[in-house]
Amino acid sequence: MLIYYRELVHDLAQRFSDFAKSFDTGAPLYSRIAARVANEPAVLELMSVAPIAQRIPVLLFASAHHLLLDERDHELAQHYPNIARTPPTGDAADLFVRFVLERADAMKELLANRSTQTNEIGRCNWFLFPFAMLDAEVGPLAQVDVGSSAGLNQLFPKLAFDLTPGGLIGEDDGITITCDITGTPPVVTNRPQVIWSMGLDAKPIDVRNDTEVRWLEACVWPDQVERFDRLQRAVSLARRSNIVVEHGDAVDDVAQAIERATQHGHPVVTTSWVLNYLPAERRIAFVEELDRVGSEGDLSWIIAESPYETPDLPGHRGSDELITVITLVTWRAGQRKVQRLATTHPHGHWIHWGN
C-alpha cells in the first residue's frame, strides 16, 4: 500500500508540474497553485479517492472552486478574479493548500463523486459550419449531444454567432458568441435548422438545481472571467428553454436516442471533448455502435476531440495532435465517409478551416 501511494503521489506531482508549465500564460492563478501542489504530498493524496480517469489537476481545482463559491469572503477567494470582492492579500498557493487540507472531508466527497464537466457555450462555434453543410444536404437536423452535461450545446438555435471575418449569423436570445475564422470555410449566411435536440450524459446536470449549477461554474477557470459570466447567462437561458438531458450511457443508449431523433429530422450525433473520458475499449465500442446504426439508416456525427486523447476515433488514427480537431463522419446508404474539417481552440475562440 505504501508503494502504491508513493507511485500515486509521484504521478500526480508530475501532472501538476506539467500543468503549471503548460498554463503559466493562459491560467496564471492555477499555474502558480499547481506548481505548489506538485510539492505537497498531503494535497496530492486527497486525490486517491478519485476515479483513475479523473485524477487530474482540474478536478482538484474544480472541487476547491466549488467550495470557495460558497465561501466568497474567504481570503483565498480574493485571489479568484471571477469572485473577488476586495484586493487580494497573502500568497494564493499557500492559501489554497491550507484551504483544501482544512476541508479534507468535503474535498474527498467531491473528488470521489464528481467529474470535470466543462459545458462551454463557446463550443457551439464548432457546430456552425458542419450543421450548415448538413442542413444544405439533408434539411432540418435533430441533434443528439453525447456527454451533454447541462445541455448548453442544445442552445445552438437560440445563439447568434459573430464571425471574423463573416459578420453576424442569426438573432440571439441574449447571447452572442464570437469566433475568429481562418482558412476557407463554407459560406454560412443563415443559422442552420436544428429543430430538435436532446442530451445524453452519465451524470447530467440540472440547470434548475443551484448546487449542480455551482459545480458547472466551478469547472470554469477563475482567470477567465468572461467565460464565467457567459456561463451564468447561458444557464439563465437554458432555464427558460426546453432543454432535455437524460441520464444514459454513451454506448448503450445512443442508438435509442438516435431513433428518437430520426422522428424529427436528420439525426446528428455531436461529441465535444467528452470521449477522452471513456476508456479506449468503450470509445471503440461507441464507434462500432454508430457504424451499426449508420448501416441501417442515414446518420451524421460531428466530432470535436483531440487526436492525442482519442486516437481510436475516425480521422484520428495515426495522429498524436494535442489540438482539437473537428471531423464530420457521415453514413449514407450504409457507406461511411470521414472528413477532417478544421482545427480549433479548445473553447471555440477560433477555428482554422482546413488541414
Residue frames as qw, qx, qy, qz and C-alpha x, y, z in Angstrom:
[[0.000, 0.885, 0.465, 0.000, 0.00, 0.00, 0.00],
 [0.321, -0.772, 0.104, 0.539, 2.86, 2.37, 0.84],
 [0.386, -0.111, 0.604, 0.688, 4.42, 1.73, -2.57],
 [0.198, 0.646, 0.675, 0.297, 1.04, 2.42, -4.21],
 [0.114, -0.939, -0.257, 0.200, 0.74, 5.81, -2.52],
 [0.393, -0.562, 0.342, 0.643, 4.30, 6.73, -3.40],
 [0.332, 0.172, 0.694, 0.616, 3.64, 5.95, -7.05],
 [0.063, 0.804, 0.582, 0.102, 0.33, 7.83, -6.93],
 [0.226, -0.883, -0.051, 0.408, 1.93, 10.93, -5.43],
 [0.407, -0.341, 0.504, 0.681, 4.83, 10.79, -7.87],
 [0.276, 0.413, 0.713, 0.495, 2.50, 10.52, -10.88],
 [0.035, -0.892, -0.451, -0.008, 0.24, 13.32, -9.66],
 [0.359, -0.725, 0.107, 0.578, 3.20, 15.54, -8.82],
 [0.357, -0.066, 0.592, 0.719, 4.35, 15.22, -12.43],
 [0.135, 0.648, 0.672, 0.332, 0.87, 16.02, -13.74],
 [0.172, -0.924, -0.265, 0.216, 0.63, 19.17, -11.64],
 [0.407, -0.533, 0.321, 0.669, 4.15, 20.21, -12.60],
 [0.314, 0.216, 0.674, 0.632, 3.31, 19.74, -16.29],
 [0.016, 0.824, 0.556, 0.108, 0.09, 21.72, -15.82],
 [0.302, -0.818, -0.060, 0.486, 1.99, 24.59, -14.21],
 [0.347, -0.314, 0.493, 0.734, 4.35, 24.83, -17.17],
 [0.226, 0.378, 0.751, 0.491, 1.63, 24.48, -19.81],
 [0.085, -0.802, -0.534, -0.254, -0.75, 27.12, -18.45],
 [0.434, -0.392, -0.233, 0.777, 1.51, 29.78, -16.97],
 [0.002, 0.001, 0.249, 0.969, 0.14, 32.25, -19.53],
 [0.366, -0.338, -0.613, -0.613, -3.45, 31.10, -20.09],
 [0.670, -0.622, -0.347, -0.209, -4.27, 30.39, -16.44],
 [0.285, 0.570, -0.510, 0.577, -1.70, 32.13, -14.23],
 [0.559, -0.489, 0.365, -0.562, -3.56, 31.54, -10.96],
 [0.980, -0.073, 0.099, -0.157, -3.95, 27.80, -11.43],
 [0.726, 0.498, -0.360, 0.309, -0.40, 27.60, -12.81],
 [0.012, -0.611, 0.542, -0.577, 1.04, 29.07, -9.61],
 [0.744, -0.325, 0.355, -0.464, -1.12, 26.84, -7.44],
 [0.971, 0.195, -0.122, -0.058, -0.27, 23.73, -9.50],
 [0.498, 0.569, -0.518, 0.399, 3.46, 24.36, -9.08],
 [0.286, -0.486, 0.578, -0.590, 2.98, 24.45, -5.31],
 [0.884, -0.101, 0.194, -0.413, 0.63, 21.44, -5.16],
 [0.813, 0.402, -0.419, 0.046, 3.20, 19.38, -7.07],
 [0.368, 0.367, -0.666, 0.534, 5.32, 19.60, -3.91],
 [0.461, -0.282, 0.426, -0.726, 2.52, 18.99, -1.40],
 [0.243, 0.017, -0.965, -0.098, 2.06, 15.21, -0.88],
 [0.158, 0.294, 0.751, -0.569, -0.77, 15.75, 1.62],
 [0.476, 0.467, 0.025, -0.745, -2.82, 17.54, -1.04],
 [0.407, 0.331, -0.731, -0.437, -1.96, 15.03, -3.74],
 [0.035, -0.029, -0.982, 0.182, -3.03, 12.14, -1.51],
 [0.446, 0.317, 0.410, -0.730, -6.54, 13.61, -1.33],
 [0.560, 0.419, -0.363, -0.616, -6.92, 12.64, -4.96],
 [0.016, -0.179, 0.983, 0.028, -6.51, 8.92, -4.23],
 [0.407, 0.337, 0.727, -0.438, -10.30, 8.72, -3.81],
 [0.481, 0.565, -0.138, -0.656, -10.97, 9.98, -7.35],
 [0.911, 0.305, 0.278, -0.002, -11.61, 7.53, -10.20],
 [0.670, -0.209, 0.370, 0.609, -8.38, 6.86, -12.08],
 [0.402, 0.534, 0.454, 0.589, -9.52, 8.72, -15.21],
 [0.118, -0.918, -0.223, -0.305, -10.34, 11.77, -13.09],
 [0.664, -0.577, -0.024, 0.475, -7.05, 12.06, -11.19],
 [0.473, 0.502, 0.212, 0.693, -6.22, 15.24, -13.00],
 [0.243, -0.076, -0.282, 0.925, -5.35, 18.74, -11.75],
 [0.258, -0.266, -0.245, -0.896, -8.56, 20.34, -12.98],
 [0.603, -0.474, -0.613, -0.190, -10.70, 18.07, -10.78],
 [0.507, -0.349, -0.457, 0.642, -8.83, 19.20, -7.66],
 [0.085, 0.006, 0.020, 0.996, -9.14, 22.83, -8.76],
 [0.398, -0.369, -0.487, -0.684, -12.85, 22.49, -9.54],
 [0.596, -0.468, -0.642, 0.116, -13.54, 20.86, -6.18],
 [0.370, -0.305, -0.318, 0.818, -11.84, 23.67, -4.30],
 [0.078, -0.125, -0.258, -0.955, -13.55, 26.27, -6.51],
 [0.455, -0.463, -0.662, -0.374, -16.92, 24.66, -5.74],
 [0.520, -0.534, -0.528, 0.407, -16.37, 25.08, -2.00],
 [0.293, -0.186, -0.064, 0.936, -14.99, 28.56, -2.45],
 [0.150, -0.360, -0.465, -0.795, -18.06, 29.73, -4.39],
 [0.548, -0.640, -0.509, -0.174, -19.94, 29.11, -1.15],
 [0.591, -0.618, -0.176, 0.488, -17.30, 30.91, 0.96],
 [0.461, 0.730, 0.162, 0.478, -16.79, 34.09, -1.04],
 [0.242, -0.940, 0.138, -0.198, -15.49, 36.02, 1.96],
 [0.884, -0.306, 0.137, 0.324, -12.56, 33.66, 2.47],
 [0.196, -0.778, 0.350, 0.483, -9.12, 35.18, 1.94],
 [0.456, -0.060, 0.758, 0.463, -8.40, 32.75, -0.88],
 [0.396, 0.694, 0.599, 0.044, -11.49, 33.92, -2.79],
 [0.051, 0.924, -0.028, -0.377, -9.96, 37.35, -3.21],
 [0.261, -0.464, 0.676, 0.511, -7.32, 35.75, -5.48],
 [0.388, 0.346, 0.819, 0.243, -10.01, 34.38, -7.80],
 [0.002, 0.079, -0.220, -0.972, -10.80, 37.12, -10.35],
 [0.299, -0.349, -0.691, -0.557, -14.30, 35.77, -11.02],
 [0.517, -0.653, -0.550, -0.061, -15.43, 36.11, -7.40],
 [0.459, -0.070, -0.331, 0.821, -13.02, 38.63, -5.80],
 [0.156, -0.884, -0.426, -0.113, -14.66, 41.42, -3.82],
 [0.295, -0.929, 0.175, 0.140, -11.58, 43.06, -2.33],
 [0.401, 0.726, -0.557, 0.043, -7.89, 43.28, -3.30],
 [0.927, -0.095, -0.355, 0.073, -6.07, 40.03, -2.52],
 [0.255, -0.781, 0.515, -0.242, -3.74, 39.55, 0.43],
 [0.725, -0.319, 0.610, -0.033, -1.37, 36.71, 1.21],
 [0.045, 0.378, -0.812, -0.443, 0.01, 34.09, -1.16],
 [0.765, 0.117, -0.169, -0.610, -2.60, 32.31, -3.28],
 [0.674, 0.199, -0.711, -0.022, -0.74, 28.99, -3.32],
 [0.098, 0.129, -0.776, 0.610, -0.25, 28.97, 0.47],
 [0.500, 0.041, 0.308, -0.808, -3.91, 29.81, 1.00],
 [0.758, 0.162, -0.425, -0.468, -5.04, 27.12, -1.44],
 [0.496, 0.155, -0.829, 0.207, -3.07, 24.38, 0.30],
 [0.081, -0.016, 0.678, -0.731, -4.42, 25.42, 3.69],
 [0.593, 0.087, 0.004, -0.800, -7.98, 25.75, 2.35],
 [0.765, 0.111, -0.532, -0.345, -8.19, 22.23, 0.89],
 [0.428, 0.105, -0.826, 0.352, -6.45, 20.49, 3.80],
 [0.209, -0.007, 0.543, -0.813, -8.74, 22.17, 6.31],
 [0.717, 0.216, 0.112, -0.653, -11.71, 20.87, 4.26],
 [0.007, -0.325, 0.919, 0.222, -10.27, 17.45, 3.50],
 [0.363, 0.266, 0.868, -0.211, -13.53, 15.56, 4.08],
 [0.473, 0.706, 0.244, -0.467, -15.55, 17.88, 1.85],
 [0.223, 0.655, -0.575, -0.437, -12.83, 17.76, -0.79],
 [0.161, -0.152, 0.970, 0.101, -12.74, 13.95, -0.75],
 [0.473, 0.468, 0.662, -0.347, -16.50, 13.81, -1.14],
 [0.458, 0.765, -0.069, -0.447, -16.30, 15.94, -4.28],
 [0.089, 0.584, -0.752, -0.294, -13.21, 14.20, -5.66],
 [0.308, -0.019, 0.950, -0.045, -14.80, 10.78, -5.24],
 [0.389, 0.523, 0.733, -0.197, -18.16, 11.60, -6.75],
 [0.336, 0.838, 0.049, -0.427, -17.69, 14.41, -9.24],
 [0.690, 0.140, 0.432, 0.563, -16.13, 14.58, -12.67],
 [0.091, -0.381, 0.165, 0.905, -14.99, 17.57, -14.68],
 [0.342, 0.619, 0.698, 0.116, -17.90, 18.86, -16.76],
 [0.105, -0.400, 0.129, 0.901, -16.90, 21.93, -18.72],
 [0.376, 0.642, 0.661, 0.098, -20.06, 22.85, -20.59],
 [0.208, -0.410, 0.155, 0.874, -18.53, 25.72, -22.59],
 [0.487, 0.706, 0.413, -0.307, -21.14, 27.55, -24.68],
 [0.136, 0.757, -0.413, -0.487, -18.41, 28.86, -27.00],
 [0.336, -0.165, 0.889, 0.262, -18.01, 25.33, -28.33],
 [0.565, 0.600, 0.514, -0.237, -21.24, 25.80, -30.27],
 [0.221, 0.773, -0.372, -0.464, -18.95, 27.57, -32.76],
 [0.248, -0.300, 0.888, 0.245, -17.65, 24.12, -33.65],
 [0.426, 0.362, 0.827, -0.052, -21.06, 23.02, -34.91],
 [0.317, 0.688, 0.086, -0.647, -21.97, 26.06, -37.01],
 [0.283, 0.530, -0.593, -0.536, -20.22, 25.08, -40.23],
 [0.017, -0.027, 0.993, 0.115, -20.84, 21.30, -40.08],
 [0.314, 0.497, 0.683, -0.434, -24.50, 21.93, -39.25],
 [0.362, 0.658, -0.105, -0.652, -24.70, 24.31, -42.22],
 [0.145, 0.346, -0.834, -0.405, -23.15, 21.68, -44.51],
 [0.093, 0.190, 0.974, -0.081, -25.64, 19.06, -43.35],
 [0.324, 0.579, 0.430, -0.613, -28.60, 21.43, -43.48],
 [0.346, 0.568, -0.385, -0.640, -27.78, 22.17, -47.12],
 [0.157, 0.213, -0.928, -0.260, -27.50, 18.45, -47.86],
 [0.221, -0.259, -0.940, -0.008, -30.33, 16.81, -45.94],
 [0.336, -0.638, -0.346, -0.601, -32.50, 19.60, -44.49],
 [0.476, -0.697, 0.193, -0.500, -33.60, 20.14, -40.86],
 [0.463, 0.305, -0.770, 0.317, -31.45, 18.46, -38.23],
 [0.763, -0.579, -0.101, -0.271, -32.14, 16.61, -34.98],
 [0.244, 0.640, -0.621, 0.382, -29.20, 16.67, -32.55],
 [0.881, -0.423, -0.209, 0.030, -28.14, 14.03, -30.04],
 [0.122, 0.794, -0.457, 0.383, -25.44, 15.60, -27.88],
 [0.894, -0.195, -0.376, 0.148, -23.48, 12.86, -26.12],
 [0.566, -0.176, -0.327, 0.736, -21.78, 13.91, -22.90],
 [0.032, 0.731, 0.364, 0.576, -24.16, 16.85, -22.75],
 [0.256, -0.021, -0.493, 0.831, -23.57, 17.86, -19.12],
 [0.174, 0.452, 0.490, -0.725, -26.19, 20.60, -18.57],
 [0.466, 0.579, 0.653, 0.144, -27.24, 20.63, -22.21],
 [0.005, -0.771, 0.003, 0.637, -25.93, 24.07, -23.08],
 [0.180, -0.177, 0.702, 0.666, -24.86, 22.92, -26.55],
 [0.156, 0.525, 0.822, 0.156, -28.57, 22.49, -27.23],
 [0.035, 0.784, 0.250, -0.568, -28.95, 26.27, -27.05],
 [0.392, -0.049, 0.543, 0.741, -27.49, 26.45, -30.57],
 [0.142, 0.604, 0.630, 0.467, -30.79, 27.57, -32.20],
 [0.236, -0.914, -0.325, 0.064, -31.02, 30.48, -29.74],
 [0.525, -0.539, 0.155, 0.640, -27.49, 31.85, -30.19],
 [0.475, 0.877, -0.054, -0.044, -26.04, 34.41, -32.55],
 [0.829, -0.132, 0.199, 0.506, -22.56, 33.94, -34.00],
 [0.130, 0.964, -0.132, -0.189, -20.26, 36.90, -34.63],
 [0.891, 0.071, 0.236, 0.381, -17.62, 35.68, -37.06],
 [0.019, 0.908, -0.278, -0.313, -14.41, 37.49, -38.02],
 [0.253, 0.118, -0.243, -0.929, -14.49, 37.59, -40.98],
 [0.121, -0.297, -0.922, -0.218, -18.08, 36.78, -41.80],
 [0.304, -0.310, -0.019, -0.901, -20.21, 39.02, -39.63],
 [0.448, -0.075, 0.613, -0.647, -23.30, 38.21, -37.62],
 [0.375, -0.072, -0.847, -0.369, -25.19, 34.96, -38.16],
 [0.410, -0.480, -0.775, 0.000, -28.63, 34.63, -36.57],
 [0.291, -0.680, 0.048, -0.671, -30.52, 36.60, -33.95],
 [0.319, 0.119, -0.812, 0.474, -29.60, 35.99, -30.35],
 [0.568, -0.651, -0.428, -0.266, -31.71, 35.44, -27.26],
 [0.496, -0.859, 0.117, -0.057, -29.25, 37.24, -25.02],
 [0.657, -0.476, 0.477, 0.338, -26.01, 35.53, -26.02],
 [0.657, 0.729, -0.186, -0.044, -23.74, 36.18, -28.99],
 [0.783, -0.406, 0.339, 0.328, -20.56, 34.13, -29.24],
 [0.285, 0.857, -0.337, -0.268, -17.60, 35.33, -31.24],
 [0.878, -0.066, 0.399, 0.255, -15.15, 33.35, -33.33],
 [0.079, 0.743, -0.464, -0.475, -12.08, 34.23, -35.41],
 [0.894, 0.306, 0.324, -0.031, -12.04, 32.29, -38.68],
 [0.014, -0.652, 0.607, 0.454, -9.03, 31.46, -40.84],
 [0.319, 0.035, 0.906, 0.275, -8.79, 29.25, -43.88],
 [0.343, 0.038, -0.427, -0.836, -11.70, 28.86, -46.30],
 [0.299, 0.190, 0.858, -0.372, -14.84, 27.51, -44.62],
 [0.109, 0.526, 0.757, 0.373, -18.19, 27.03, -46.36],
 [0.109, -0.270, -0.034, -0.956, -20.22, 30.22, -46.71],
 [0.189, -0.498, -0.813, 0.235, -22.85, 30.49, -43.97],
 [0.068, -0.341, -0.138, -0.927, -25.45, 33.25, -44.23],
 [0.647, -0.436, -0.091, -0.619, -28.19, 31.84, -42.01],
 [0.381, -0.380, 0.761, -0.363, -28.22, 29.83, -38.84],
 [0.311, 0.047, -0.907, -0.278, -28.69, 26.13, -39.71],
 [0.695, -0.308, -0.131, -0.636, -32.01, 24.49, -38.83],
 [0.236, 0.057, -0.918, 0.315, -31.65, 22.37, -35.70],
 [0.505, -0.359, -0.262, -0.740, -35.31, 21.72, -34.98],
 [0.868, -0.437, -0.107, -0.210, -34.98, 19.12, -32.20],
 [0.361, 0.534, -0.667, 0.374, -32.32, 18.10, -29.72],
 [0.821, -0.549, -0.058, -0.145, -31.64, 16.03, -26.66],
 [0.091, 0.704, -0.661, 0.244, -28.62, 15.41, -24.46],
 [0.941, -0.168, -0.294, -0.006, -27.25, 12.16, -23.08],
 [0.108, 0.688, -0.551, 0.460, -24.93, 12.15, -20.08],
 [0.618, -0.103, -0.743, 0.238, -23.73, 9.70, -17.44],
 [0.309, -0.469, -0.524, 0.640, -24.05, 12.45, -14.81],
 [0.122, 0.664, 0.397, 0.622, -26.42, 15.09, -16.21],
 [0.177, -0.177, -0.378, 0.891, -26.54, 18.50, -14.56],
 [0.005, 0.754, 0.652, 0.079, -29.97, 20.01, -13.90],
 [0.242, 0.372, 0.019, 0.896, -29.77, 23.74, -14.71],
 [0.439, -0.674, -0.235, -0.546, -32.65, 24.33, -12.28],
 [0.814, -0.492, -0.233, 0.206, -30.60, 22.98, -9.37],
 [0.008, -0.963, 0.232, -0.138, -28.39, 25.70, -7.88],
 [0.651, -0.552, 0.508, 0.117, -25.97, 23.20, -6.31],
 [0.805, 0.245, 0.451, 0.298, -25.50, 21.43, -9.64],
 [0.395, 0.878, 0.077, 0.257, -25.00, 24.72, -11.43],
 [0.325, -0.883, 0.339, 0.021, -22.37, 25.69, -8.89],
 [0.767, -0.215, 0.524, 0.302, -20.37, 22.63, -9.90],
 [0.629, 0.617, 0.330, 0.339, -20.63, 23.69, -13.53],
 [0.040, 0.979, -0.103, 0.171, -19.38, 27.16, -12.54],
 [0.618, -0.663, 0.402, 0.129, -16.59, 25.59, -10.50],
 [0.821, 0.118, 0.427, 0.359, -15.26, 23.85, -13.61],
 [0.398, 0.862, 0.058, 0.309, -14.59, 27.24, -15.23],
 [0.659, -0.024, -0.230, 0.716, -11.08, 28.53, -14.58],
 [0.208, -0.818, -0.379, 0.379, -11.30, 31.64, -12.40],
 [0.284, -0.363, 0.269, 0.846, -8.91, 33.71, -14.54],
 [0.041, 0.225, 0.689, 0.688, -11.46, 33.52, -17.37],
 [0.169, 0.322, 0.496, -0.788, -13.99, 35.98, -16.03],
 [0.449, 0.249, -0.303, -0.803, -15.79, 36.45, -19.34],
 [0.438, -0.014, -0.870, -0.226, -16.40, 32.70, -19.65],
 [0.111, -0.240, -0.814, 0.518, -17.74, 32.60, -16.09],
 [0.288, 0.341, 0.215, -0.869, -20.17, 35.47, -16.74],
 [0.485, 0.205, -0.536, -0.660, -21.31, 33.98, -20.06],
 [0.285, -0.093, -0.953, 0.051, -21.91, 30.61, -18.42],
 [0.097, 0.332, 0.648, -0.679, -24.25, 32.26, -15.94],
 [0.433, 0.362, -0.100, -0.819, -26.18, 33.89, -18.80],
 [0.428, 0.146, -0.802, -0.389, -26.30, 30.57, -20.65],
 [0.112, -0.195, -0.918, 0.326, -27.72, 28.82, -17.58],
 [0.281, 0.385, 0.361, -0.801, -30.40, 31.51, -17.32],
 [0.488, 0.320, -0.430, -0.689, -31.28, 30.98, -20.98],
 [0.324, 0.043, -0.940, -0.102, -31.34, 27.20, -20.51],
 [0.083, 0.257, 0.777, -0.569, -33.73, 27.58, -17.59],
 [0.437, 0.447, 0.134, -0.769, -36.13, 29.44, -19.91],
 [0.485, 0.384, -0.606, -0.499, -35.75, 26.88, -22.68],
 [0.943, -0.060, 0.107, -0.310, -36.91, 23.33, -23.23],
 [0.231, 0.602, -0.764, 0.034, -33.56, 21.67, -22.67],
 [0.957, -0.164, 0.021, -0.239, -33.72, 17.88, -22.37],
 [0.243, 0.559, -0.778, 0.152, -30.73, 15.99, -20.92],
 [0.919, -0.238, -0.090, -0.302, -31.30, 12.38, -19.96],
 [0.476, -0.566, 0.673, -0.025, -29.20, 10.04, -17.88],
 [0.941, 0.316, 0.065, -0.106, -27.65, 7.43, -20.11],
 [0.666, -0.378, 0.488, 0.419, -24.55, 5.62, -21.30],
 [0.200, 0.646, -0.402, -0.617, -22.77, 6.81, -24.42],
 [0.087, 0.213, -0.911, -0.343, -22.52, 3.30, -25.88],
 [0.100, 0.263, 0.949, -0.141, -25.58, 1.53, -24.53],
 [0.196, 0.671, 0.572, -0.429, -28.16, 4.29, -25.01],
 [0.005, 0.444, -0.303, -0.843, -27.06, 6.24, -28.08],
 [0.007, 0.148, 0.847, 0.510, -28.96, 4.05, -30.58],
 [0.048, -0.655, -0.742, 0.132, -32.28, 4.65, -28.86],
 [0.069, -0.695, -0.113, 0.707, -31.58, 8.40, -28.75],
 [0.034, -0.240, 0.595, 0.767, -30.78, 8.40, -32.48],
 [0.010, 0.396, 0.883, 0.251, -34.02, 6.55, -33.20],
 [0.036, -0.766, -0.507, 0.393, -35.95, 9.29, -31.40],
 [0.094, -0.568, 0.212, 0.789, -34.07, 11.99, -33.28],
 [0.135, 0.042, 0.786, 0.602, -34.91, 10.39, -36.62],
 [0.071, 0.650, 0.755, -0.038, -38.58, 11.06, -35.96],
 [0.040, -0.871, -0.211, 0.443, -37.89, 14.82, -36.09],
 [0.341, 0.876, -0.276, -0.202, -35.14, 15.37, -38.66],
 [0.770, 0.413, -0.443, 0.200, -31.84, 14.06, -39.93],
 [0.770, -0.627, -0.050, 0.109, -30.05, 12.63, -36.87],
 [0.431, 0.689, -0.376, 0.445, -26.73, 14.26, -35.95],
 [0.792, -0.494, -0.226, 0.279, -24.64, 13.00, -33.06],
 [0.197, 0.842, -0.276, 0.420, -22.29, 15.58, -31.53],
 [0.821, -0.429, -0.186, 0.328, -19.36, 14.86, -29.20],
 [0.247, 0.826, -0.190, 0.470, -17.11, 17.63, -27.92],
 [0.132, 0.498, -0.675, 0.528, -14.26, 16.87, -25.52],
 [0.759, -0.311, 0.266, -0.507, -16.15, 14.01, -23.90],
 [0.965, 0.143, -0.207, -0.067, -14.89, 10.77, -25.47],
 [0.373, 0.552, -0.608, 0.432, -11.46, 11.31, -23.94],
 [0.436, -0.408, 0.544, -0.590, -13.09, 10.44, -20.61],
 [0.957, 0.023, 0.044, -0.286, -14.09, 6.98, -21.85],
 [0.603, -0.390, 0.652, 0.242, -11.67, 4.04, -21.68],
 [0.112, 0.400, -0.666, -0.619, -10.28, 3.10, -25.08],
 [0.073, 0.159, 0.973, 0.153, -12.43, -0.02, -25.30],
 [0.207, 0.656, 0.613, -0.389, -15.60, 2.00, -24.71],
 [0.181, 0.645, -0.230, -0.706, -14.60, 4.56, -27.34],
 [0.052, 0.186, -0.866, -0.461, -14.11, 1.74, -29.81],
 [0.118, 0.403, 0.900, -0.115, -17.49, 0.30, -28.81],
 [0.212, 0.687, 0.267, -0.642, -19.08, 3.72, -29.35],
 [0.187, 0.486, -0.536, -0.664, -17.69, 3.94, -32.88],
 [0.009, -0.037, -0.973, -0.228, -18.86, 0.40, -33.60],
 [0.187, 0.540, 0.730, -0.374, -22.35, 1.24, -32.35],
 [0.276, 0.680, -0.023, -0.679, -22.58, 4.27, -34.63],
 [0.104, 0.308, -0.800, -0.504, -21.30, 2.14, -37.50],
 [0.107, 0.271, 0.956, -0.030, -24.08, -0.35, -36.78],
 [0.239, 0.682, 0.471, -0.506, -26.76, 2.35, -36.64],
 [0.174, 0.645, -0.315, -0.674, -25.34, 4.06, -39.73],
 [0.052, -0.109, 0.913, 0.391, -25.51, 0.80, -41.68],
 [0.115, 0.480, 0.866, -0.082, -29.27, 0.77, -41.13],
 [0.129, 0.898, 0.417, 0.054, -30.11, 4.41, -41.85],
 [0.402, 0.642, -0.069, 0.650, -28.53, 7.76, -42.73],
 [0.607, -0.728, -0.190, 0.255, -26.65, 9.34, -39.85],
 [0.396, 0.722, -0.226, 0.521, -24.09, 12.08, -39.23],
 [0.725, -0.562, -0.208, 0.339, -21.57, 12.58, -36.42],
 [0.217, 0.862, -0.202, 0.411, -19.66, 15.77, -35.64],
 [0.822, -0.306, -0.246, 0.412, -16.51, 15.05, -33.64],
 [0.098, 0.868, -0.240, 0.422, -14.65, 17.82, -31.79],
 [0.863, -0.487, 0.088, 0.100, -11.95, 15.99, -29.88],
 [0.059, -0.807, 0.570, 0.142, -8.16, 15.83, -29.55],
 [0.844, 0.315, -0.425, -0.083, -6.50, 13.05, -31.59],
 [0.212, 0.455, -0.743, 0.443, -3.87, 12.73, -28.85],
 [0.429, -0.158, 0.620, -0.638, -6.59, 11.94, -26.30],
 [0.776, 0.261, 0.431, -0.380, -8.79, 9.87, -28.62],
 [0.009, -0.486, 0.717, 0.499, -6.54, 8.14, -31.18],
 [0.258, 0.138, 0.950, 0.107, -9.13, 5.44, -31.93],
 [0.412, 0.647, 0.395, -0.506, -11.79, 7.77, -33.40],
 [0.651, 0.560, 0.408, 0.310, -12.39, 8.11, -37.16],
 [0.314, 0.885, -0.011, 0.345, -9.91, 10.56, -38.67],
 [0.389, -0.848, 0.335, -0.131, -7.63, 10.41, -35.61],
 [0.952, -0.134, 0.203, 0.188, -5.72, 7.22, -36.28],
 [0.744, 0.276, 0.072, 0.605, -2.03, 7.80, -36.80],
 [0.085, 0.743, -0.035, 0.663, -2.20, 11.31, -35.32],
 [0.557, -0.375, -0.536, 0.512, -0.90, 12.49, -31.95],
 [0.070, 0.511, 0.073, 0.853, -2.06, 16.12, -32.23],
 [0.171, -0.297, -0.662, 0.667, -2.90, 17.82, -28.95],
 [0.214, 0.093, -0.063, -0.970, -5.12, 20.37, -30.69],
 [0.539, 0.368, 0.621, -0.433, -8.89, 20.00, -31.05],
 [0.003, 0.099, -0.731, -0.675, -9.89, 18.70, -34.48],
 [0.612, 0.317, 0.303, -0.658, -13.38, 19.00, -35.99],
 [0.036, -0.117, 0.915, 0.385, -14.31, 15.94, -38.05],
 [0.683, 0.178, 0.080, -0.703, -17.53, 15.13, -39.88],
 [0.139, -0.074, 0.979, 0.129, -18.47, 11.46, -40.24],
 [0.630, 0.206, 0.000, -0.748, -21.47, 10.58, -42.40],
 [0.341, 0.061, 0.934, 0.083, -23.26, 7.36, -43.21],
 [0.541, 0.403, -0.090, -0.732, -25.26, 7.45, -46.43],
 [0.873, 0.239, -0.273, -0.325, -26.87, 4.32, -47.82],
 [0.957, -0.275, 0.034, 0.083, -24.71, 2.30, -45.42],
 [0.724, 0.371, -0.121, 0.568, -21.42, 3.82, -46.60],
 [0.469, -0.788, -0.134, 0.376, -19.23, 5.72, -44.12],
 [0.500, 0.648, -0.008, 0.574, -17.30, 8.84, -45.12],
 [0.560, -0.637, -0.194, 0.493, -14.84, 10.71, -42.87],
 [0.368, 0.749, 0.077, 0.546, -13.96, 14.37, -43.49],
 [0.498, -0.405, -0.263, 0.720, -11.43, 16.30, -41.41],
 [0.157, 0.878, 0.379, 0.246, -12.76, 19.85, -41.48],
 [0.033, 0.860, -0.154, 0.485, -10.83, 22.14, -39.15],
 [0.555, -0.123, -0.569, 0.594, -8.67, 22.68, -36.09],
 [0.271, -0.779, -0.241, -0.512, -9.87, 24.88, -33.28],
 [0.059, -0.451, 0.552, -0.698, -9.28, 26.45, -29.89],
 [0.228, -0.159, -0.941, 0.193, -10.50, 24.12, -27.08],
 [0.103, 0.506, 0.601, -0.610, -13.16, 26.65, -26.10],
 [0.401, 0.661, 0.603, 0.197, -14.12, 27.71, -29.61],
 [0.112, -0.781, -0.009, 0.614, -12.43, 31.13, -29.71],
 [0.261, 0.627, -0.479, -0.555, -11.04, 30.47, -33.18],
 [0.863, 0.194, 0.467, -0.021, -11.37, 27.95, -35.99],
 [0.026, 0.561, -0.613, -0.555, -8.87, 27.24, -38.74],
 [0.847, 0.349, 0.229, -0.330, -10.69, 25.66, -41.62],
 [0.699, 0.582, -0.416, -0.012, -8.65, 23.03, -43.47],
 [0.930, -0.151, -0.226, 0.248, -5.85, 20.65, -42.54]]
